Amino acid sequence: MSMSTTPPSGFRDFLPQTQAARAKAIEAVSRVYRSFGFSEIGTTCVEELGVLLGKAGAENEKLIFKILKRGEKLELSQGTDELADLGLRFELTLSLARYYVRHQSVLPHPFKVFNMGPVWRAERAQKGRYREFWQCDVDMIGSDHWGCEIEVIQAMVSAYQELGLGCPTVLVNDRTLIAAVFDAAAVPAEKRVEAMILLDKLDKLPEDRVLADMTALVGPEAAKSIRERIVSAEGDPERLKSIAPQALAKLDRILKALAGVFGERDKFKLAPSLMRGLDYYTGPVFEFKFPGLAGSVGGGGRYDGLIGKFSGRSVPACGGSIGLERLMLLLESKQAASAGGPQVCVTVFAEELRERSLKCATVLRKAGFSVDVYPGARPLRDQFKYADARGAAFAVVLGPDEAASGKVKVKDLKSGQEWLEDEGSAARALRSRLA
Amino acid sequence: MSMSTTPPSGFRDFLPQTQAARAKAIEAVSRVYRSFGFSEIGTTCVEELGVLLGKAGAENEKLIFKILKRGEKLELSQGTDELADLGLRFELTLSLARYYVRHQSVLPHPFKVFNMGPVWRAERAQKGRYREFWQCDVDMIGSDHWGCEIEVIQAMVSAYQELGLGCPTVLVNDRTLIAAVFDAAAVPAEKRVEAMILLDKLDKLPEDRVLADMTALVGPEAAKSIRERIVSAEGDPERLKSIAPQALAKLDRILKALAGVFGERDKFKLAPSLMRGLDYYTGPVFEFKFPGLAGSVGGGGRYDGLIGKFSGRSVPACGGSIGLERLMLLLESKQAASAGGPQVCVTVFAEELRERSLKCATVLRKAGFSVDVYPGARPLRDQFKYADARGAAFAVVLGPDEAASGKVKVKDLKSGQEWLEDEGSAARALRSRLA
């Protein structure tokens, strides 16, 4: 008779306290994005499989949760490998590109946009990696000016600050810089993706190991040249100046402007080994790090080629994504998360007084409190227990004496102290005690 | 090269203005639910197919978007009809029941909970009926007291009020009342579901037509008895008192308490023909209606049997759901929706003054404005055009003269009027003009 109550592997339920912290974080990020003039949009969780595959390519196809065809279409496909027609989105940027091309005639130009919601990946679930997780994306479409990078990064950094996390370390790099390094080292075109994958491992593996692999891939001279320009340049950007002066000047402007706005010069850094994914980025890329948490908590970059896949016409774009799951890890470690229960529980003394209790709760809610009314008919003692278990600070009692005299009895559930308040001024009194 | 940009049939993109209105509504409903002491939880969008099918039964199986198995599991299933292992949730209550049984040892008792998010149904898409849509559920689990019904209905009505829609008409009925009417009319058990389906059509079809069908189903005498007790009782509940005194007394208490709290006696009504779905409700059911919008905008009821499907142990529960799509229809018709763009655009006079503009925007954001900084490098005229197209009320200009004197030039984009403000007091001046 009974059914399993565990969600599928890699999927999570959220208990009230966790959900309250998530909702608070989502709300804060939205508020900050909105304060920068980004407009929220909504895109579908489900996309045509062709849209998802067109972007993902064969290697990413395994990431996609595919949705079975229905009815007659399914019957006609039985025995073929075309059993699915739809799929769950595995990121938000792809849906944004589709959305932009579809709606561009009615959208402002450039288009400042944010989009938040769940995405799904059919990866093997493991600690810290889920199959359903949230992204908080912010993008600017239609401009190739580096002002976009500043705006996107500034909004994201401000979101971390709003959540009490302070300013992250912001690492920036540029795809054209990496290309110039490969040009200077004469790395053949067909080896560049692999070389980038190797460089991407620099923050996970020892430098020697990465360089040995690089030597095996491109030969000792090219590896030495890459090493000098990328690894050593972390501390000395001058080594890059001769080969990519323009890209370097652009990154310098972005870094200087951001350091000026936030007044934290040492938090904004050029990182020539930063790769940040491998497929659609075409210009500056960036990543955010906080001490004590390995890996990044968000990042992004310029992707001037993606939208053209839908429109056939290239449209410049740049954007970033805050990963909610990493963000929540940070917030938990800062104990910035807070509870989700009511602040006040109004008890029900007797059935004939329930309406009085309901009215009293309504007044307290209008004053801004989260208020619970005991739903059943149990002795006051049990109602106090319930209020305490829900994490309320106060219980309010409205017995016949109080009701007759326009008073309420308030019980501080921590100290056990009880006292009478005028019903009209109870909200003010509770607020001053909570503060 | 170019790909389709239309979302799948029945799925929708939301433009910024629509999304802003949706986000505002979702936020308002959450705020009200929370103010009643309901705690938000998060459940997974994807459930094991067994969980979804266990509840839905064969007739609802077609509603489910099923997710294809992956890798080896898929290969082993080729040619069978067990190609899927997961599915998208088609409602939130089922996930809540699973969640409650899984986590009940750490949840308060009774559990006051809300859950909002998208659900998916593989129905044929048609005007006003979508395949991806949002529900805003609120529930109380673990108590069979009618105080739960009051609390749930009061929270939902307050949400409509918070959104500026006023108090809806609230219709209530009780499954035990319907059962008593069928008992009194001696309707055989096997015909009761069909009889309920017929009665459910009373608000769509003419009464005569429904009664003719009822006569064909249960015979003239039973049909007459049902008619007297259900149709005629809408105006005269006394006709029901003799056969279901307890159910009627309970509904009367719920209606009186709610009418008292909201001070609108004529909005809370007994509706003996209200059926409200057919499967899991066991006690009181309720529905909300607004003039000018056919059908309901939300509703719910008591479902004391559902949770037992997971735990094997019956747990009383009652809850309701506000359908976001219907809610948005109402809000649009009230023109209560509002835009999502920035209020102020700060222009960039020249590259060397960009940092000044960024700082000015930061000050305005801290004062609570939504502020855009022009991202590119275009003449001021174009920047004003952009600001206007984004719906901003003001543009701010920081030229070399203004920067040197600590002033900003403000342009009212509607009137075209321009004037100087001290940079420090600009926020206050803009606020008083917006008000």
Interface residues (C-beta under 8 A of the other chain):
Chain A: M1 S2 M3 S4 T5 T6 P7 P8 F11 R12 D13 F14 L15 P16 T18 Q19 A20 R22 A23 E27 S30 R34 S35 F36 G37 S39 E40 I41 G42 T43 T44 C45 V46 E47 E48 G50 V51 G54 K62 F65 K66 I67 L68 R70 G71 Q78 G79 L83 A84 D85 L86 L88 R98 Y99 V101 R102 H103 V106 L107 P108 H109 P110 K112 V113 P118 W120 A122 R131 E132 M140 S143 H145 G147 C148 I150 E151 Q154 S158 K256 A257 G260 V261 K309 F310 S311 G312 G340 G341 P342 C345 V348 R354 E355 L358 K359 A361 T362 R365 G368 F369 S370 V371 D372 V373 Y374 P375 G376 A377 Y386 A389 R390 A392
Chain B: M1 S2 M3 S4 T5 T6 P7 P8 F11 R12 D13 F14 L15 P16 T18 Q19 A20 R22 A23 E27 S30 R34 S35 F36 G37 S39 E40 I41 G42 T43 T44 C45 V46 E47 E48 G50 V51 G54 K62 F65 K66 I67 L68 R70 G71 Q78 G79 L83 A84 D85 L86 L88 R98 Y99 V101 R102 H103 V106 L107 P108 H109 P110 K112 V113 P118 W120 A122 R131 E132 M140 S143 H145 G147 C148 I150 E151 Q154 S158 K256 A257 G260 V261 K309 F310 S311 G312 G340 G341 P342 C345 V348 R354 E355 L358 K359 A361 T362 R365 G368 F369 S370 V371 D372 V373 Y374 P375 G376 A377 Y386 A389 R390 A392
